[in-house]
Amino acid sequence: MPATRLMPTEIGDDLIDMTRTICDRVLRPAVDETERAAEGGEVFPREIFAELGEAGLLSLPYPEELGGGGQAYEVYLQVVEEIASVWMSVAVGTSVHGLTCYPVAAFGTPEQQQRMLPEMLSGAQLGAYALSEPLAGSDVGSMTTRATRTDDGWAIRGRKAWISHAGHADFYTTFARTSDDGGRGITCFVVPADAAGLTFGTPERKMGLHGDTVREVYYEDVPVADDHRVGEVGQGMTIALSALDAGRLGIAAASTGLAQGALDAATRYAAERQQFGRSIADNQGLAFLLADMEAAVTSARATYLHAARLRDAGRAFGRQAAVAKLVATDAAMRVTTDAIQVLGGAGYTADFPVERYFREAKVTQIFEGTNQIQRLVISRDLLRSVR
């Protein structure tokens, strides 16, 4: 049962309808088989992203003059939610790709935007966001990957970890240290996938999101031309944190969609399952559980839409993005857990999708900043206003 959507324009409404059609025609028939086949990390649904790109769904929040869809961020996020209600790996990949394009769109020169964005936004290219390292996850300022100036530009040496699309992406939005000046010594680069010295680790074996291949990325003196440096030297931390504010909203929307999918599955099962001569949904205890699940999903949607509307209005939204990420991902974990409870023993089997939803929900509380980091962001911003 589709959730009620809040569209600011008729175009937005049409985009949701188109997304639902693509989900039903392309994603839903492929999700279960592909997720099973991708468990080892070698199968990647690249053709799905190409189709989303052709439909214009990868470029929605970017200005039309840059090759984007010119849509409000709240429209884009509801598209991500719709995708996640069917295939979470693809929704996360869509959000990650948007994250990789953001530095060029927001901080790139006009020449870089004209040269890079058309293929990035069309889906002809797929990006990876190379920020985290084995010992620099939440503490981005401690990264050790280093870019050194050369006669021809830069050479990057180091190692990135937990990188979605690694080994399948066409470019890597990479953050590297260019000086030892703490967080102010980081710079952003766009590294082509065919750059010499760029190699990849073995795919991580994860409990969920098998369609989202994650690997380590190794940089062995990878040459990068200076015209692939985005922003000023030393501006990388500002770029990364700015991108993550928007990226957290993508994860919040995807988590809401995941929770909606679990709620839909649980509601259908409760209405159809007969025990003691009646539908189990007629039991007040279970009906109230479904009501609490609905309240959690609706609350999550409200938080990310509020933050998106602040962003669309050009207002500060960092604290609200952290709230949305925190609320929506905790809701996804709770709702998917309750969905298994509604289905009982059947929910614990792979015959129903709720066990996959449950496995996929856990990582949402971890990536794009753990929920403990979100609490830190929120509390610091709150206290800053009174100190």
N, C-alpha and C positions, 0 to 999 in steps of 0.2 A: 504494500500500500504506500504510494508515494507520499512523502511528507509535504506539508503545506509550505510553499516557497513564497518569499517576499521579493518581488522583482521591481526595481525602480523604473523599468521601461518595458514596452512591448517587445523590444529586441531581446531583452534579458529573458523574458518568458519564452520566446521562440528558441533561444539558446538552450534553455533547460529541456524543452521538448525534444530538440535535436539530440542533446546528450542522452536523454532516456532512450531514444531510438537506437543510437549507436550502442549503448549499454546492452539493450535487449538483443540487437542483431549481431554484435561482434564480441562483446566482452562476456556476457553471461554464458554463451555456449562453450567458451574456451577456458574459463577461469579454473575450474576444478582440475581438468586434465593437465593444464599448463603448470599449475602450482605443484601438482604431484611430480610432474616430469622435471621441474626446476629445483627439486629439493637438493640436488647435488651442486647447484649453482651454475650449471653450464647452459641451461636453457633460459633464454631471455626473450620476452615478447616484444621485440623491436618493431615488428610490423604493426602492433597496436598503437604505438606512439606515432608512427608514420600516418596512420589513419586519423588519429586525433589532430595531428598537425595539419593534414589536408582539410579537415573540417574547421580549422581555425581555432581550436580549443586550447592550443598551447600558447597562443599569443594574446589572449583576451585582455589582460590588464595593461598592456603597453600601448602607447599613443599610435594612432594610425599613421602619422608621418614617419614613424620608425618601423613600420611594417606590422604593427600590432592591431588588435581588435578595437581599441579605444573604449573598452567597457569599464564600468566601475569595478572596484576590487570586490565589492560584495557580490557582484554577478559572477565573477571568476571563481570565488570561493564556493558558491553554491553549485557551480559546475563540478568543482573538485569533490564536494560532498556527494553529489549524485554518482560520480564514478566510484567513489569509495564504498558506496552502499552495495556495489556489485563486485568490485575488484580492488582491494586495498593496495596491492602492490603497484598497480597502474596509477592510482591516485597519488600515492607517495612519490612515484616517479615523475608525475606531472608537476607536483609541487617542487621537487628537487630541480627539475629542468628550469622552472620559472626562477628559482634561486640562482642558477648558473647564469642566466641572461641578465639579471638585475644589475650587476656591477657595470656592464657595458652600457645598458640603457640609462642608468642614473649617473654614472661617473665617467663614461667614455667620451672621447672627443667626437665631434660630428663625423670626422673621417672614419673613426673606428665603428661608430654606429652604422654608417652607410655600408661599410665593408663586411661587418660581422653579423649584424642583427637579422637581415633578411633570411639567411639560412637557419640561424638559431630559432627564430620565431615561427618559421614555416613548418618545422618538424623535419626538414631535410637533414638537420644535424640535431644530435642529442647531447646534452652536457652532463658533466659531473662536477660536484662542488667539493673541492679538495681543501678542507680546512683542518679537520681533526687529525691528530697524530697519536701514536700509541701512548705517549706520556703527556699529551696536550689535548685533552678533550674539553672539559668545562673551562679549564685554564688556558684559553687561547694564547695569552701573552707569553706562555712558556714554550711555544713552538721552537723547534730547532732546524727545520728545513730552511735552507739558506739560498738566496740568490746573490750571485757575485757578478759584478760588472766585467764585461769582456769587450774586446775591440768591436764585436758585432752586436752587442746587446747585453745579454745576461746568460748565466749558466746556473741552473737550479740543481741542488743536491740535497737529498733528504728522503723522507718516508711519510706517507699519509696513511691513515687507517680509517676503516668503516666507511669507505667511499661507495655510495650507490652508483650503479651503472659502470663501475670500473671494469675496463676491458671491453666494454661495448659502446662507450661514449665516443663522440667525435672531437670533443674538446674538454679540457679540464680547467675550470676556474680555480686557480691555485694561489694560495697565500703563502708567502715565504718571507723569511727574515732578511732584511737588507742592511740592518745595523743592529747594534746591541742595546738600543735605546728602548728596552722593554716593549710594551704594546705599541709605542710610536715608531718602532723600527720594522714594521711589517708592510709589505707591498703586495698588490694584487696583479696577477698575470693570467692571460688566457693562453694555455698551452695546447697546441694541436695534438691529436692522438697519435699522429705519425712522427712526432718529434723523436730524434735519436736519443737513446738512453732512457726512454720511458717504458717501464715494464710493470708487471702486475703479479700479485701474490695469488695463492689458491683461493677460490671462493670460500667465504665463511659458511660454515654449516649452522644455520640459524633455526630457531624453533618455529618461526613463521616468516611471512613475506618472502617466500621462496622465489617469487617472480621478480623480486628486487635484488639483483645480484650485488653483493658487497665484497669488495676486495681491498687489500692494501695496494698502494701505488708507490712505486719506487722511482726516484729521480736520480739518475747517475750522470751528473753534469749535463743535464738537458738544456740545449741551446734555445733561447727565446729572444726573438727580436724585440727591440725597445718599443716598436709600435704595437706590441702585444702586451705592454704594461698598461694597466687600467688605473687612472687616477694618478696622483702625485706619488713619488717615492716617499714611503712612510705613512701613506694614507690608508693602508690596508685594513687596519683594525676598525677604523670608522666605516669603511665599506662593508666589512664582514658583519659588524654589529647591525648596521642599517639593513642589510639583506636578511639577517636572521629575524628581525622584527616582522618582516613580511612573511618569511618562511614559517615562523611559528603559527601564523594565521592559516597557512596552508595545511599544516599538520592538525590544527584545531578543526578545520573544516573536514579533513579526511577522517579524523577520529569520530566526528559527529556522524558522518556517513556510515562508518563501520558500525557504530552503535545503532543507527537506524536500521541497517540491514539485519542486525541481530534481533532487534525488537520486532521487525516484520516477520522473521522466521519463527520467533517464539509465539507471536500472536496467532499466526496461521496454525501452528501446531496445537496450541491450546484450544482453538475453536474446533479443530477436527478430531482431536483425541478423545475417545470415549472411555470413561471409567465409572463403574457403578451405575450404568444406564444413563449417563449424561455427560456432556462436554466438560472437560476439566476446567475450562474457563468459567464455568458456573460456580466453582468454588471461590468463595470470597477471598480467601488467603492468596490464591494464585492471581485472581483478578486485580487485587491491590498491588501485587508484585509487578504486574504489567503496567499499572498506573504509575508506579514509582519509576519504572524504566522510561516511560513516556516523558515524565517530568524531567528526568535527567537529560534526555536527548534534547528536549525543547530548551532547557536551560543552557546547554552547551551551544546550541545554535544561536541563541540570543547573545551570548558573550562574544562569539566571533563576528557576528553581524554588527554589533555595536562598535567593536574595534575597527572593522573594515570601513564603517561609515565615518569614523573619525579620520582614518587615513584618506578616504576619498575627499573629505572636506579640507585636507591640508593641515589638520591639527595633529598634535603629538598623540601617539597611540602606543608607544612602547610598553607602558604599564598594562594597558588593556589587552595588548597582544599576549603578554605573559599570563594574564588572568585567563584569557581564552584558551591558551595552550594547556594550562593547569586544569581548568574546569572540564574541558572537552576530553582530554586524555584520561583523566580520572573517571569520567562518566563512561567512556568506552570500556575501560577495564571492569567497571561495576556492572554495566548493562550486559556485556558479553558473558560475564560470570553468571548473572541471573538468567540469561537465556538458556545456558546449559541446565540450570536448575529446573526451569520450566519443562524442558524436554526430558529430564530425568536421565535414565540410562542411555536412551537414544542420543541425547546430547553429547555424551562422552565418546560416541563412535564417529568414524569418518563418513558414515552414511548421511549425516546431516551437516550443513556448513557451519553450525555454531561453534564446533570445536576449533575450526580454522579461525573464525572471528576472534575467539578467546586467545589463541596463540598470537594473532596479529596485533591484538590490543596492547600487549605488555610493552612492546618496544616504543609505543607512542609516548609513554611516560619517561623515556630515556633520551631519544634523539631530539635534535634541535634545542638542546639544553634540557637536562633532567628537570623533573618537577621540583626538586629541591632548589635548583638554580632559579627556577621561575619564582619561587617564594622569596629568594634573595633579591631578585630584580624588583619584585612588587614592594617588598618591605623597604628597600633602600629608597625607592622613588617616593613612597608615602612619607617617609621620615625626612626626606630632603626638603619637602614643602613646609616643614614646621621648624627646621633648624636654621 
